[in-house]
Amino acid sequence: VYYLDKKKSTSELYFLLEKSKTQDDFHLILTTISCMALENLDKRIKSRLNHNIIFLPVLPYKSVKQYVNEKAHKIDPRFSALLKNNLMQKYKINFDFESLFNILNSIHISLLIMILNCNIKNHKMIEQYRKFVFKHPELRNIKDKDISDALGDLLDLGFVDKKYNYVFSVDELKNYISKNRPFYLKRLLKN
């Protein structure tokens, strides 16, 4: 994928068009956000085009985002199982709940506890977190950005879904916290 500025890269664009004419396995697709881009091209470039022009209307951002998200989550399960086995053999690691929870810090764990205990509203997440940890001085002075980053991590790692529902075993999380985490997180879990 090349990103070209047609004003600055006319010779490179000409070269790519010539290459697409001579090589069967090379295809050039030009995209633009301007309807007048074709008219503004150099004459020698216009003469090389096949004039197979497809005009697509502008897609709203939500549609593009939904399409990208759907594509991102359609991974062949055989591939992910193979990747998991290769990683386990290469780095001598074991994919269990404890090793998964070990990569999380106290902010992540406290967010998971809050998600288990509260009805979460996305637009008030930071306010809810502040109220939830108010009695625990260890968690009180965390920056808003750190809270939102930790929540993004939990979404990316798959601990919670898009509606902020915890997706793993609640018992595994509680056992892990009671065995491996500091006392203030254990107290937070009991509240």
N, C-alpha and C positions, 0 to 999 in steps of 0.2 A: 504494500500500500504506500503510495507516494502522495504527499501533500504538496501541491505546486501552486505558486502564484502565477497566473497566466501572463501578467505584465512582466515579471522578472525572469520567468523560466520558459520562454517561447522555444528556445533551441532544444531544451530538454524534452519538452512536450512533442516537438517535431520528431526527435529521435525515437521516443516511445511509440508514436503513431507509425513510423516507418518499421519499427521492430514488430509491431502487431500485424503489419501487412505481410512481412516476410516469414514470420514464424507462426506455425499453426497452433503451437501450445501456449502462445502468449496472447492474452486478450486485454484490451485496454477499455476501461469503463471510466468515463469522466462524469463527475457529479458537480453540481453547482447549486447555489441558492438563488441565482439570478436567472430570470427568463431571457435576458438579453445577452447572456454570456456567449452564445454561439455567434451572434452578430458582431460581437466585439473581438473575436479571434482574428489573428493574422491570416492573410489570404493563403499562404502556403500551408498553414495548419488546417484551415477549412477545406482545402482541396483534398486532404488526406482522410477526412472523415467519411465513413460509410453512410452517414446520415440516418442511422438507426437511432432515432431520438425517442425516448420515452419520457413523457412529462408526468411527474407524480405531484399531486397537491401536497402542500405542507402538512406534515403530521403533527398533531399536538404532542407536547412533551410527555404527557401521561401515556399516550399510546406507544411512543418509542420506549419509554421506561418499562412498561408492561411487557413489551416484546423482548427487550434485553433480559429482564428478570426471568421470563419463561425459558429463554434459551439457556441461561446460566444454570437453571435447576434441572435441565434435562441431560444429566450425565448418565451414561450407561453404567448400571450397577456392577457389571462384570469388570469394567475398567477400574472403578473405585475399589473393588475388592482386590484386584491385582495390584493396584497402587499401594493399598494398605499392607498387603503381604510383602511387597518389595521394601517398603519403608521399615517394616518390622525386622526383616532380615538384615537390611543394610545398617540400621542404627541400633539393633538389638533392643528394641522397645516393645512394650506390651500395651495394647489399647484396652485399658480398663478404666473404670470410672475414676479411680484414685489418680492415675497419671493424667487424666483429662482435667480433673479439678485442680491439680498441682500447678497448672499454667495460669490459674486465675489469682488475682490479688484480692485484697480485702474489700476493695470497692466492688469488684465483680460479685464476690460472695454475698456482700450485704445487699446488693441489687437483686440477686436471686432470692434471698430471704424475703425481701420486700415484695417481689413478684408473687411468691407463694402465699404471703399473708394479706395482701391488699388488692383492692380492685384498681388496676392501673389505668390511668388516662394519659395518653401519649402527650398531649399538649401541656400537661402539668406534671410531667415526670420528675423534674428537678425539685419542684416544690414538694411533691409527695416524698421524695427521698429525704429532703431536709427535715420534714416532720417525722419521718420514720426513724431517723438516726439521732434525733435531737437529744435524747438522754444518754447518748454514748459519745463522750468527748473525743475519742479516738477517730471518729468518722465525721465530726462536725465541721472541720475546716477544709473540706475537700472543695476544690474549684469546680465550677459548673461545667467547664470544658472536660475535666477528667471524668465527671459523672456521665456526660453524654458520650464520651469516647468509650467508656467501659460498657455502656449499654449497646453501642455499636459493635463492640467486640463480642458481646453475648449473642447478638443477632447473627454476626458473621460466623461465629463458631457453632451456631445451631443449638445453643442452650435454650433459647426462647424463639417462638415464632413471631410473625409480623404483628400479631395481636397481643404480644407480650404474655403468652402462656408458656409456662415451663414445660419442656418436652421430655426430659429425662425422668428417671425414677426419683421420687421425692425421698424415699427411704435411703437411697444411696447418698444423696446430698446430705441428709441429716447425719448419717453415720460418719461421713467424711468430715463434716464440721466438728462433730463431737470428739473425733479422734485426733485430728490434725491441725485445727485452727485455734487462734488465741481465744481467751476467755470472753472477751467482749463480743465476739461473733457468736459464741455459744449462748451468751445472754440474749443477744438479738434474736437468735433462733427461738428461744423459749418465750419471748414476748409476743 
